[in-house]
Amino acid sequence: MTSSASSSSARPAAPAKRVSARTLAGGVLGALIAGAAWFALAPAPKAPDATFTSITGEKISTASLRGKVVLVNFWATDCVTCVKEMPMMVDTYKKYAPKGYEMVAVAMRHDPPNYVLNFTETRQLPFKVALDPMGEHAKTFGNVQMTPTSFLIDKEGRIVKRYLGEPDTAEFHAAIEKALAS
């Protein structure tokens, strides 16, 4: 009896395809462009609901500031960059406040209230200055730990720009003007 052995015809494995550096770079570049487009076109995040208490006892809520362009600036009297940027912040406020710009300078939790009050009075800060004695506002705005950290909020209550450190004055003013115009 003849037995026919069944043989499976296995195909030899195809040689591995090599990905050229050019193809890989093109794919990475495409992914970067797609990511940048998503961030550029994605809606701006909503500013958190917060109610600040100013050094004069005034309650300032983010909801009450809707319709204005607002800068929420986390700062400290012992922060060299914060102290350095304050004259520019004062000039910016004076320039744009008549057009619907508001600023709330939020002193960090470690900053003693008497230091904040003294700084505000001696520098004649024209904008609202608030305290964050428990650090709750810093947490609400994404766990702010470095100063200065500022958030530019549009008239609809969306964060349109986050600044870490002193902003470039020309770019900062351009961002405010764009937010005021929309």
C-alpha positions in Angstrom: 0.0 0.0 0.0 1.3 3.2 -1.0 1.0 5.9 1.4 1.1 9.3 0.2 2.5 11.7 2.7 0.8 14.9 2.7 3.3 17.7 2.5 2.4 21.2 3.3 3.9 23.6 1.0 5.3 26.2 3.4 6.3 29.4 1.8 9.6 30.9 2.7 9.3 34.0 4.8 9.5 37.2 2.9 12.5 39.2 3.6 11.9 41.9 6.2 11.3 45.3 4.7 13.6 48.0 5.7 12.2 51.4 6.5 14.4 54.0 5.1 15.4 57.0 7.2 13.6 59.2 4.7 10.4 57.3 5.1 10.7 57.3 8.9 11.4 61.0 9.0 8.5 61.7 6.7 6.2 59.7 9.0 7.4 61.5 12.1 7.1 64.9 10.4 3.6 64.0 9.3 2.6 63.0 12.9 4.1 66.3 14.2 2.2 68.4 11.7 -1.0 66.5 12.5 -0.4 67.0 16.3 0.3 70.7 15.8 -2.8 71.1 13.7 -4.9 69.4 16.4 -3.6 71.7 19.1 -4.0 74.8 16.9 -7.6 73.9 16.0 -8.7 72.3 19.3 -10.9 74.5 21.4 -9.2 76.4 24.1 -9.7 74.9 27.6 -12.2 76.7 29.9 -10.8 78.6 32.7 -11.6 77.0 36.1 -14.4 78.4 38.2 -12.7 80.3 41.0 -13.5 83.0 43.4 -10.6 85.0 44.6 -10.5 87.2 47.7 -8.6 90.5 47.1 -6.4 92.1 49.7 -9.3 94.6 50.2 -11.8 91.7 50.9 -13.5 92.0 47.5 -14.7 88.7 46.0 -13.7 88.3 42.4 -15.1 85.2 40.5 -13.9 84.1 37.1 -17.6 84.0 36.1 -18.0 87.7 37.0 -15.1 88.6 34.7 -16.7 87.0 31.6 -17.0 89.5 28.8 -13.5 90.9 29.6 -10.1 89.7 28.7 -8.4 88.6 31.9 -4.9 87.8 33.0 -4.7 85.6 36.2 -1.1 86.0 37.3 0.4 83.7 40.0 3.3 85.5 41.7 5.2 86.0 44.9 7.0 88.9 46.5 10.1 86.8 46.9 10.2 85.9 43.2 12.8 87.9 41.4 11.2 87.5 38.0 7.8 88.5 39.4 9.1 91.7 40.9 11.0 92.4 37.6 7.9 91.9 35.4 5.5 94.0 37.6 6.3 97.4 36.0 5.4 95.9 32.6 2.2 94.3 34.1 1.3 97.8 35.5 1.9 99.5 32.1 0.0 96.7 30.3 -3.0 97.1 32.6 -3.1 100.9 32.2 -2.9 100.5 28.5 -5.6 97.9 28.0 -8.0 98.3 31.0 -10.0 101.0 29.3 -10.6 98.5 26.4 -11.9 95.7 28.6 -8.8 94.1 30.1 -8.7 93.0 33.7 -5.9 91.5 35.8 -5.9 89.5 39.0 -2.5 89.0 40.6 -2.7 86.0 42.9 -0.1 85.8 45.6 1.2 82.3 46.3 0.3 80.6 49.5 3.8 81.0 51.1 3.7 84.8 50.6 2.8 86.5 53.9 -0.2 88.8 53.5 1.6 91.8 55.0 4.4 91.4 52.4 1.8 91.3 49.6 0.0 94.3 51.0 3.2 96.3 51.4 4.3 95.4 47.9 0.9 96.4 46.5 0.9 99.7 48.3 4.5 100.7 47.6 4.3 99.8 43.9 0.8 101.3 43.6 -0.5 98.2 41.7 -3.6 99.4 39.9 -5.1 95.9 39.3 -6.8 93.4 41.7 -4.4 91.6 44.0 -5.7 88.4 45.7 -4.3 86.0 48.3 -4.2 82.3 48.0 -3.5 81.3 51.6 -4.5 77.6 51.2 -3.1 77.2 47.7 -6.5 76.2 46.4 -6.4 78.6 43.4 -2.9 77.4 42.4 -4.3 73.8 42.4 -7.4 74.8 40.5 -5.3 76.3 37.8 -3.4 73.1 37.1 -1.3 72.9 40.3 0.8 76.0 39.7 4.1 75.8 41.6 6.4 78.0 39.6 6.2 81.8 39.6 5.4 83.8 37.7 2.7 81.7 35.9 0.0 83.6 34.1 -3.1 82.6 32.2 -4.7 84.8 29.5 -8.4 84.2 29.4 -10.6 85.4 26.6 -14.1 87.1 26.9 -15.7 83.7 26.8 -13.8 82.4 29.7 -11.3 80.2 27.8 -7.6 80.1 28.5 -6.0 81.2 25.3 -2.4 81.4 26.5 -0.3 80.2 29.5 2.9 82.0 30.3 5.6 80.5 32.5 8.1 83.3 33.4 8.0 86.8 32.2 6.3 87.1 28.8 7.8 88.8 25.8 6.0 92.2 25.9 5.3 92.5 22.2 3.9 89.0 21.9 2.0 89.5 25.2 0.4 92.7 23.9 -0.4 91.1 20.6 -2.2 88.3 22.3 -4.2 90.7 24.5 -5.2 92.8 21.4 -6.2 89.7 19.5 -8.4 88.6 22.5 -9.9 92.0 22.9 -10.8 92.1 19.1 -12.7 88.9 19.1 
